[in-house]
Amino acid sequence: MTTHRPVGAHVRLHTRKAPGLRPVPTTPAVTADQETRGRLLTAAERLFADRGFKKVTVREICRAARANVAAVNYHFGDKLGLYREVLQSAIDAMRATNDAARRAGEGQTAEEQLRRYIVIFVHRVLASGHDTVHKLIHREINDPTPALDALVEQGVRPRVEYLSGLVAEIIGCAPSDGRVLRCVASVQTQSIAYLPNPIAARLGLTFKPTAAHLDELADHIAEFSLAGVRAVGHSGHARRPRAART
């Protein structure tokens, strides 16, 4: 993913322009509104990532943002409106990764496209500073809100469809083949296993997120994934489940 900044950090002040006229300067009141809105987004992003949508109150967000308790309704309609905008920043980061992977793979074989996708995904997901995005997505997956549809349709489904097309081409089957989605899941979860977590730390599955270490990990995941996809393709259709032993 691209370097992710707190949501409030990208708020900019704009001036209106008209042909032949000088820009109309922003007033102190407009500037104050924009600053308050940015603080609310930044505070909400951190709190929602740490505890999830349902466990965070509007009062807590406003206290952290040094804003009046009515500010959330004023700027976003309600808590869900604020949450939708915060989650959209995570969705936009996913879309940016998807777009970068597509561009990197243009004109390449399916195997090389998959390799380049893995390299980009590993660098963007595991580089330091991206934990907030993953936390937001993880919270939404485990405790869905009405914003889940936007996450699926804008971020997850395009990624899965892209990877499914590549895997299907490597295997030599239709994207609807059951083996394809299982391979896609295997490719994706390898990188997720390296995200910082207490179990991984206890097992020694940790690494420093330097460019060299990320390259090494991406190469490993790519080789492992391509070998696995090829093996699935060579094995033909999935074997029938074995009868339970008595």
C-alpha positions, 0 to 999 in steps of 0.5 A, spaced: 500 500 500 502 507 499 504 510 505 498 511 509 497 518 513 492 519 518 485 520 515 485 528 517 492 529 514 490 529 507 484 535 509 486 541 504 483 548 504 481 550 497 479 557 495 473 558 489 475 560 483 471 564 477 474 566 470 477 573 471 476 573 478 481 572 484 480 566 489 476 568 494 479 567 501 477 562 506 474 565 512 477 564 519 470 560 520 471 555 514 478 554 516 476 552 523 471 547 521 476 544 516 481 543 522 475 540 526 473 536 521 480 533 520 481 532 527 475 528 528 477 524 522 484 522 525 481 521 532 476 516 529 481 513 525 485 511 531 479 509 536 475 505 530 482 501 529 483 500 536 476 498 538 471 497 532 465 501 531 461 499 536 465 500 542 467 507 540 462 513 542 461 519 539 463 523 546 470 519 546 471 521 539 470 528 540 474 528 547 480 525 543 479 530 537 478 536 542 471 538 539 464 539 541 460 533 542 455 536 536 461 536 531 460 529 529 453 530 527 454 537 524 460 534 519 458 527 518 450 526 520 452 521 525 457 516 528 456 511 522 457 517 517 464 518 520 465 511 520 464 510 513 468 516 511 474 513 515 473 506 512 473 509 505 480 511 507 482 504 508 478 502 502 482 507 497 488 504 500 486 497 497 484 500 491 491 503 490 494 497 491 490 493 486 491 499 481 498 499 482 499 491 481 495 491 475 499 497 472 506 493 474 503 487 470 501 490 464 503 486 458 506 480 462 505 473 463 500 470 468 505 468 472 509 474 472 503 478 473 502 474 480 509 475 482 509 482 481 502 483 485 505 479 491 511 484 491 507 490 491 502 487 496 507 485 501 511 491 501 504 495 502 501 491 507 507 489 511 511 496 511 511 500 517 506 505 518 500 501 515 497 497 521 491 502 522 489 500 515 489 493 516 486 494 523 480 497 520 479 492 515 480 486 520 475 490 525 470 490 519 470 483 517 470 480 524 464 485 526 461 487 520 457 494 520 452 497 514 459 499 511 461 492 509 458 492 502 463 498 500 469 494 503 467 488 499 465 491 492 470 497 492 476 493 495 476 486 496 472 483 490 476 487 484 482 484 488 479 477 488 477 477 481 484 480 478 487 474 482 482 469 480 483 471 473 491 470 473 490 463 477 485 460 472 490 462 466 496 458 470 492 452 472 488 452 465 481 452 467 475 457 468 475 462 474 469 459 477 473 452 478 473 451 485 480 450 486 481 457 483 478 461 489 482 456 494 489 458 491 487 465 491 486 465 499 492 461 500 496 466 496 493 472 500 493 469 507 501 468 507 502 475 507 497 476 513 501 471 517 507 476 517 503 482 520 505 483 527 501 479 532 503 476 539 502 469 537 507 470 531 512 474 536 512 468 540 513 463 535 519 467 532 515 469 525 517 476 525 522 480 521 524 487 520 520 491 515 526 493 511 526 494 504 531 488 503 527 483 508 520 485 504 524 483 498 526 477 501 519 475 504 516 477 497 520 472 493 519 466 498 511 467 498 511 468 490 515 462 489 511 458 494 505 460 491 507 459 484 509 452 485 503 451 489 498 453 483 502 449 478 502 443 482 494 444 483 494 445 475 498 439 474 494 434 479 487 435 475 481 436 478 480 435 486 480 428 488 474 426 492 474 426 499 476 419 502 472 415 506 472 416 513 476 410 517 473 406 521 
